Amino acid sequence: MISHRKVGQTPVTEYVSRGAGDGPTVIVTHGFAGSQQMMQGYALPRVYVSGAWEARLRAFAQDAVVMVSPSVTEGETAISDGVQRLAVAAPFSEHVSVLQSRFARAQTLAWLDKTYDQTL
């Protein structure tokens, strides 16, 4: 099922399997100004997958991770007071191709499995 709505002024498209109950959520945001406000409700477990060729997005992700644990670097999970964050870079990817990256999909799935103690 696909629905369209707005969170404040930010357009959102939601994809949900019919009959799906509550469970893990994957949020994909474009790096525009409204995405930061929209993401505030999802602050506890978060993985940032940036394309390796996107220096500014990688820096943003790393900044978000060091807010949780200053000594953590890209590829390491920061954990503090129930907040978990991870920043990784998908090789050979940039702003758009990261969406189709096998590495990005694998990292996202591994993060969800670990965060929600699930395996397929």
C-alpha positions, 0 to 999 in steps of 0.5 A: 500500500502506498500513501502520500502525506506531509510531515509539516512541509516535508512530503512523505511517501509511505510504503506498507505491506498489506496486513503488516503490523508494527515492526522495524521501519526503514526511512530513506530521506533525501538530503534537503532541509526538511528531512532533518525535522522529519527525522527527529522522531527516529533519534534512537537507533539510526544508521547513516549510509552515504555514498563514498563519493559524497564527502559532505554527506559523509561528514554530516553522518560522522558529525551525527555519530560523534554526538553520541560518542566522540571517539567513534569513527566511520564504520563503528557503532556509537552507543550511549544512553540507549542511542545507537548510531552508525555511519558507513560509506557505500563504495563506488557510490554517490548521491543517487547510486547509493540507493541501488548499492548492494553494500547499502542494502546489506548494511541497512538489513544488518542494522535492522537485524541487530537493532531489532534482534531479527534474522531472516 
